Amino acid sequence: MVKVEDIKKEAKRILKEGKVKYIIGYKKSTNGLMSVPAFIESPEDVENLIWDPTCVYNLTRFLVDEKRRKAREKNPDERPVGIVVKGCDSRAIIVLLQEKFINRENIYVLGISCETTGVLDEKKLLKKLNGKKAEKVEYDEKDNFIITTLDGKSKVPADEILAERCLECRANFPVINDILFGEKVDRKLDNRFKSLEKIESLSKEKRWGFWKEQLDKCIRCYACRSVCPMCYCDECVVDTINFAVTADTTAEEKAQRIKWVEKSPTTSENFVYHFVRAIHLAGRCIDCGECERVCPMDIPLRFLNKKMEKEAKELFDYDAGFDPDQPSLVSCFKDEDPEDFIR
Amino acid sequence: MEKILTKKSFSKWVKKLESYKIYAPVKNDDLWNYEIIDIPESIQPDYPNTVLSPKKIIFPQREIFLEFKASNEEGLEVKEILPEERPAIIFGVRPCDARALTLTDNVFKGDFEDPYYWKRRNQTILIGLTCNIPPSFDCFCLSVGGSPHSKDGLDILMTDLEDKYYIESLTKKGNQLINLAKDCFEEPKVMDKKDLEKIQANSEIQIKRQIKDIKKIPKKLKGMFDTPFWDKESLSCIQCGICTYLCPTCHCFDINDEVASSAPLKGKRVRTWDNCQFPDFTMHSSGHNPRPDKASRLRQRILHKFQYFVELYENFQCVGCGRCISKCPVGIDIIEVLDKVRDYGL
């Protein structure tokens, strides 16, 4: 079992020795239950660090911010950034390394094994408690969560409130780390694409109906994009900004800039946005499930990315986020790649 | 006008309102939202906060202003599109969300009255429901001048007294609705009035979250524009648009021409919600962006609500619904931010 004291000890050491400029980890949120991202700069603040089943965030997203911030600074601090990662999050680091978006020497990875458990789905928990407020959620090491509310403690089978992705997890252990907390525990997984079965069994018309209903809910807050560590483009196809604009760009050139997606949250525009995102994540998404977690309209976005993951696996035997030396899926080809879809 | 409406008579009353478009909180999967419904049987008193406030009905995310197409004679044929003429009733409006509309009213009136906004606003009747229990863990209406039984902006306030509703009609529009079905209503008894007072007083005690000394905040913010405070507070912000789009008082918009065909030219001019947290919100056509980073965008959100709006309209541009707190993907808590603002440098 991972002890938070061990993580704090290491965090204190690397901050004291000046090995890292700061550490991205988890601390308690103001609601008293869930965690929030923490940016720890001094050894004194290390006490705030926590590790429990509410540590849902994929913090690697903040490495994108770090890179941007550093690029703007005149004399940047060249020391690495410490980052706490779970198994799934560590795979995001692999993809970022593979795409040369970050350098290995710029990060110090504090890897945590989820061992036999995973993280909570807050929405499932709220539903389970019927609107009651949970104060504490602990894992009992026997496949149950012990939930403390004002009315006392109750025991819930872990599977009922674990995040969906944890139920299909293939990386409960960090694939990259500088220091490791917890043990490597093998977990049995019969079918890694089980969640897709239901939707795949629907007819084409029903599937269209399903996605139309779901994507029509989208309010285009772009939280799914904003939370995704892989959505690091300087300029996103859905934004109206254009970094190609310079002092010399003529008014006509600006006016003729192509607008790929309208701002209106209509069926066609919402489909373009979500499908562009899904395609751009093919062979890159590591299934941290953050897009689905943050969606205020409860759109099951994970299905889209999971489907792409399955396509990548079945067509190209490609698994994202395990090997930093592997070329990225969309920028390489092999002789044995299938080509029967080319007509 | 004050009346009693038994829960049994509720649907009888609503049936008399058939000529109106009726909205009420509806649960789809696990999400509550205001949707057009047929005839509501009753309104559940304990529904949680809807994801979007009734803002989405009065100020829809997409509003078509006009249609245009190329024409041989005139060059361009332009047709104004105004919202459909049809009175609407929104049931179960939370008092905070109704107050929010009274704040937004300030923005759409003045030198220029926005015909689209006012058309919808004037033809919509708001029937509120006292929050006997807070609809969210993050409610803090009392701190920003509201209350769980605030009447601001409402035409009727209903309060659930178990087997009946206490009806307080607050406007002419409200009285008209009651007069449409006079026989459904009874006169309140002294006991009912006592129950109402008890429930409304109790509803205030249940609001657990608050911003202390909020009056000090606008002045304090004035001196904080250029401090490193915003860099630190915005570290975890991912710059999505949840806080602002879900906010019942945020009202920024963008206007675009959506061209369906370029030859012959044909399309629509539409207004859509816009969002100060997006990088393109303040992007100049020169390529310069005066709010280049997330610190400046978070600062804008806080300053607009708790300094600029106060200077302009003598009210906070926040009604304490708690949506931006509950739904923030990274747990940024506006109460915590404002607490830190108040204590900054002390």
Interface residues (C-beta under 8 A of the other chain):
Chain A: S29 T30 N31 M34 S35 V36 P37 F39 Y57 R61 F62 D65 K123 K127 G131 K133 I219 R220 C221 Y222 A223 R225 S226 V227 D239 T240 I241 N242 F243 V245 T246 A247 T249 K254 E262 K263 S264 P265 T266 E290 R293 V294 P296 M297 D298
Chain B: D29 D30 L31 D46 P48 V51 L52 Q61 R62 F137 D138 L235 S236 I238 Q239 C240 G241 I242 Y245 L246 D254 N256 E258 V270 T272 D274 N275 F278 P279 D280 M283 S285 S286 G287 N289 K294 I325 K327 P329 V330 G331 I332 D333 I335 E336
